[in-house]
Amino acid sequence: MIIFPAIDILDGKCVRLIQGDYNREKVYGDSPVEMAKQWEEKGAEYIHIVDLNGAKTGESINKQIIIDIVNTVSIPVQVGGGIRSIETVKNYLDNGVTRVILGTAAITDQTFLQEAISQFGKQVVVSIDAKNGYVATDGWTDTSDVTALDLVKKLEKVGVQTIVYTDIAKDGMLQGPNLLEQQTINEATEMNVIASGGVTTKEDVENLKKLNVYGAIIGKALYDGKLKFESLLEE
């Protein structure tokens, strides 16, 4: 299981949001590039980046910072947040990003998703943010009437190979992941499932590993010092 340290960028800074609420942010550093270097030095094999400005507005205003991160570290980087056109996908991949993560656009624009998969294949990841089993869109501000399970099946049919599954009720709350939901999703698909939301303790990580998920994204617990990245790697 790959452990992905998360770097969430808002207005050029490293932050964490509680349950995706832009009014409940905590700043953890002024330099996302330095943060990425630190995670690589601690042994990270992959970095997960979210452009929170992009997720909210569709404008990738932090793109240059993300490209700087890619040029600074030697490990792969996956990026999400506001990627809503083929041009943006291509631009990120041309600038060395390993995988791009599509969120809202993958759910609302099937033509875009299919074109992205057709052109870029396994470099396209789809992020499913869910609350009570239903898909949330637009930076978590709206909940749709689409069930996460139905969406997973649709994504697999169109050729998606990797998904990020986030239980947004758990995200940033340091209360542990929704293991039942993660298990349900992982067992329903052959796609790689990256679990996200609420991972707080070594036990959480071990439990996700037992579910045989492909990866786990950890954010707030690492930044608040509740989890030490190096000790997770030792496990």
N, C-alpha and C positions, 0 to 999 in steps of 0.2 A: 504493500500500500504506500502510495506516494503522499508525503505530508507537504501540503502547499502553504507556506506562510503567505498571508494576504497583505497586500499594500493597497489601501483605499485612498485615492487622491481626490481632495476637494480644494479648489482654489489654490492648487500647487502644494498643498501640505498633506502629510500623512494623518488621516483621521480614522475614527471608528464611529459608526452611527449605531444607535440602539433601535433595533427593529426597523431599520431603514428610514428612521425619522430624521430628516435634515435639521430639525430644531433640537435634536438631542445628539450632538456631536462632541467628540473629545479629540483634541489635537495631540498627536504623539510625536510629531517631529516636523521640522520645516523642510527637510530634504528627503524626498522619496528615493533619490538616487543613493544617498548614503545608507538609507534603510535597506535597500536591495543588496548593497555591498555587504552589510552586516549579516543578512540572512545567508548569503552565499558563504561567507567566512564561517558561519556556524554549521555549515554542512547541508544547506538546502539543495535539493536537486531540481527544483522547479519553483518558479515564483508566480503567484496569482495576483494580477493587478485589476482594480476596478476604478474606472474614471467616473466618479460620482457626479461630477458636473454633466458629463455625457449622458449618464443614465437618466438624469432629470430632464435635460433639455435637448438631447440629441446632438449637441455641439461638442466636439472633442477638443476642448480648450487646453487639456493637459497632454495633448499628443506629443509635443516636443520633449516633455519630461519623461514620458514613457519610452520614447526612442532613445533618450539619453541613458535610461536604465538598461535597455537592451544592449547598447554599445559599451556599457560599463561592466556588466556581469558576463560570465561565460556559460551560465546555465540557461535553459530555456525559460521563456516568459510567455504566459498566456494573459490576454487582455480582454476585458469586457467593459461595457458601459457606453451606451449611445451609438453602437455600431449598427447603422441602419441603411447602409448602401454598399453596393459591390465596390465602389470606388474606395470607401473607407477600409473595407476588408483588405483589398489589394494593397492599399497604401501601408497599412500596418505590416502585412506579410512581406512586402518589398523592403521594409525597413528593419527586418530581422525578427519580428515577433513570430513565435513558433505556432501559436494557435490563437484565433480570435473567438470570442464568446458572444454569441448573439442572444439577446433577451427578448424584449417586447416585439421587435421586428420579426423574429422567427415565428411568433404566435399569430401576429396580425397580418403578415404579408407572406403567404405561401410561395408566391412567385419568386420573391427575393431569396427565401430560404433555399428553394430548389436550385436556383441559379448559383448561389454560394456553394452549395454542396457539389453541384456539377463542376464548378471551376476549381474549387480548393479542397474538396474531399475531407480527409480526416483532420485538416487544419481548422475546420469549423466545428466549434463546440456550441451546444445550445444550453442556456441556463434556464432552469425551471424554478421559479420562486413560488412557493405554495403556502397557503394558510388554510388550515382545516381541510386539507386535501384538494383545495381549489387553487388555480393558477392566479398569481398576482402579476400585474403589469405596470409599466410606466414608473419605474423606480419605487415599486411597492405601494404606490398611492391608490391603485384600483385593484379590486378583486374581480376576476371574470367568472363566468358560469361554466368554464371548462374544467373538468377534473384533471389532476396531475397525471393520473393513470392513463386516461384517454390520450392526453398529449404525448406521453412517453411512447405509446403504441404508434401514434401517427409519425413521430419523429424517426422511429426505427424504420418504418416503411419507406420514408423518403431518403434513407441512407445516412442519417446522422450516426456517428460512431461513439461520441462522447457527450455526456450531459453533466452539468453541475446541478445538483438538487439541493435547494435551500429551503428549510422550514423557517419562514420569516418570523413566526411567533417565538422561535428560540434564538434568533440571531442577535448577538450582542448582549444577551441576558445572562450568560454564564451559568446556565441551568442544565447543561447537558443537551445532546442532540436528541431528536425524535427518532429513536432507534427503530420503532415499529414501522414508521413511515418510510425510513431509509431502507429497511429490509423489504418492505412491500414493493418499492420501486425497483430495487436491485434484482429481486427475484422475477420481476415482470418483464425483464429485458436482457438482451445479449449485449447492449451497449455498455461502454465503460461508464460507471457512475461515480462522480466525485461528490462526496457528502459535504454539506456546508450548513452552518448554523448551530451555535450552542456548544461546540466542542470545547471543553473546559478542563478536563482532568486526563491523567494517563489512562484511567479506567475507560473514559469515553473513547479514547483512541483505540484501546485494546478491543472494546466492544464493536467498534466499526470494522476493525481488522477481522474480527470473527465473522462479520456479515459478508466478508470477501468483497468489499467495495474497492474500486480501483484507486481512489484517493480520498483525502480529507483536507479541507481548507480550514486553517485555524487563524483567527485574527485577534480578537480582544483578549483572550486568555494569555496569548504570548506577550502582548503589549502591556498587560497589567501584571505580568510576572507570575501568574498562576501556573503557567506551564513553562518549563525550560526546553527550548527546542533541542538542545544537545542531548538531554536525557531521553527525549522521545526517540532519537536516532539510536541511542544505546540499546533501547528496548528491542 
